[in-house]
Amino acid sequence: MKVRYHFVKKKDVKYCDSQFTVKQAYDFLNTTGYRSVPVLENDGTKFIGLIYKVHLLEHYFENKGQDNDSIKPLITNHDAFIYENDSFFKTFISIRRLPFLAVLNDKQEFSGIITHANVMDVLEDSFGMRTGGYVLTIGTKEHKGALKDLVTAVKDVNIEGLLTLDNGDKYLRRIILNISSDVTESKLAQIVEKLESREFRVAAIEKIDHLVKE
């Protein structure tokens, strides 16, 4: 799964130009309501970092800064970017300490940003929250072919999502399985029985309603 399928495109991103003054940047952040935005130069093609409202305030009140001062000394996180063709999972490592990551194309040009909301969308999709259904938390002893055995056991129902936890654990693994909401209770009971006959332990079953995005 690539970053290019899960990010906010440039046309929908608010950003500052590197030539902005402190006042221009502060007013822009006040107007947009963001605590931080990307800073671009070269007609909006080159990403050079992030500007934070808190740093602008510190410049004003702690450093006695002036309205016409350049924002360039206040730009931080110059390396807060990822590429369109990078694995989306690289985002989990990089975005933890940041409000967002800039996304660059293969020409090093700014394409947009990836946000924590984008990450949550992917997780929600993994749990089947976009479609709804039954979510089974399944425990299994770690062994070769565990996922193949599980999928084989439920091959006659529609799998809406599948997520594994405790990866790397030598002994136990949890698997989150989401199956379609049109499965009847009797069919669900059959699935549980079949899984447990294959030494999977169904620890919990939750009914998830379809998630309506506002």
N, C-alpha and C positions, 0 to 999 in steps of 0.2 A: 504494500500500500504506500503510495507516494504522497508527499506533501501537496503536490499540485491539485489534488482532488479535494482538499480540505482547508482552504484558506480564504481570507477576505481579499477580494480583488482591489487593485490600486484605485479604481474609480470610486470605491466606497470608503476609502481611507482618508482621514483628516491628517494633514502633516504640516510642519513648518519648513520654510526655506532657510537654508543656512545663513542667509543675509538678514534675517529678521533681527530686530533689536529686542532687548529684554522686554520692553513694553509691548511690542507687537506680539511676541510669543505669549506673554502673560495674558493679554487681552484675548488672544486666540484660544488659549486653554480655558479661560473663563467662559467664553462664548460656547465652545463645544462641550464643556463639562468633563473633559478628560483630564486625568492626572498626569498623563504622559502621552506624547505622540512621537512618531518618527521625524527625523530631520533629514531633508533631502537637498541635493544641489544638482547642478548641471541640468536645469529645467525639469527637475523632478525625476531624474533617472538614476542618480547615485545616492545610495543610503550611507549616511555618515554617523548615525547614532540616534540616541533618544534624548528628548528634553523633558524634564519633570517640573511640574508646578512648584513642588517643594524646594527645588534648587533655585528657581527664580525668586521665591519668597526669601530664601536665605540670602541671596545676592542683594536684595533690597534692604532687608532689615538687619542682617548681621554684618554684611560687608559694605554697607552704605552705597550700594550700586545706583547707577543712574538709568533713566529710561532709555537713553540712546546707546547704552553699552551693547556690544555684540553678544549674541547667545553662544558663540563658538566655544569660549572657555567653559561653558556650563553643559556642553553636550557630553553625554556619557554612554556607556554600553556600545561602543563602536563595533564590537564583535557580536552583537545580538541579532544574528541573521542565520538563515537556513536556506537551502536551495530547493527549488521546485521539485527536482528529481531525487532529493534525499528521501530516505525512508521516513514515514510519518512518525514511527516510534522513536526516532532521534529527538523529536520534539519533547518527549517526556523528560529527557535528561536536561535539555537546554532551557526550557521555559520556566522551570520551577521557581527561579529567583527573579523573574521578569514579568511585567504586565503583558508582553507580547513579544513575538519575534518577527523581524522583517523577513520577507521571502524574496529571494533573488532568482532571476532566470539564468540560463547558461551563458548569457552575455554580461553577467554581473550587474544587471539592471534591476531596479526595484520593481517588484510585481505586486506587492501587497503585504499583508501581515497575517500571522497565525496567532490566535488568541486562546486564552484558557477556555472560552466558550466552544471553540472548535474542538479542543481536546475532549470536553465533556460530551459534545455531540457524538464523537466516535465511541466513547465509552457507553453512552446511552444506546447506541446502535448495537454494540456488542451484547448488552443485556436484553436486547429485544424491546426496549421501551418505546421505540417508534411504531412498532406493530402491535404491541401488547401480546399477551399469551401467558403460559405457565412457565415460571422460572424454577428450575430444579437445581438445588445445590447438592452436588454428588461428591462423595469421598471415595477415594480408591487407593490401594497400595500402589506405589510407583512401580510400573513394570513396562517393558517394551510392548508396544502395540495397544496400550490402554485406550487411547482415543479411537483407534480402529474398532476395538471391541465395543465401545460405547455407541459409536455411530451405527454399527451393525445391529445392535440391540434395538435401536429406534428407527430403523430404516424405513418403516412403513408410515411414519408421520413427518410432517414438515418441520425441519429445524430452522428456526428464525434467527438464532444466534448461539454462539459457542465461545466460551472464554475459560481459560485455565488459570488457576492461581497456584501459589507455592511452587512455581517452577524452580527446579534445582534441588528441591527437597529429596533426599535419598529414600524416604519411606512413604510419605503420604502426599497426595495431591487433591486439591478441590477443583471440580469442574462445574462451571455455571452453564446450564443447558436451557435454552429457551425454545419452547415448542408452541405451535399455533394454538390460538384460543378456541378454535373450533373442535378441539379434541374433547370428547365426552369424559365425564368423571369415571365411567367404567373403563374406557380406553386408557385413561391416565393411570388407573389402578393396575391395569395389565402391564403398562410400561414400567411402573415401579417394580412390579413383581419380576419382570424379565431382567431388569437391571440388577436387582439384588440376587437373582439366581446366578448372575455372572460375577458375583463378589464386588459389585458396586454398592455403596451405601447411600441411600437418598436421605440426606440430613434435613432438608427443608423443601417445601413446595410453596411458592407464592404466586398469586394471580395478579398479573400486572395489566392495568388498563392501558389502552392506547394513549400515548403522550401527545397532548395537543400543544403545539408551539404557538406562543403569542407573537 
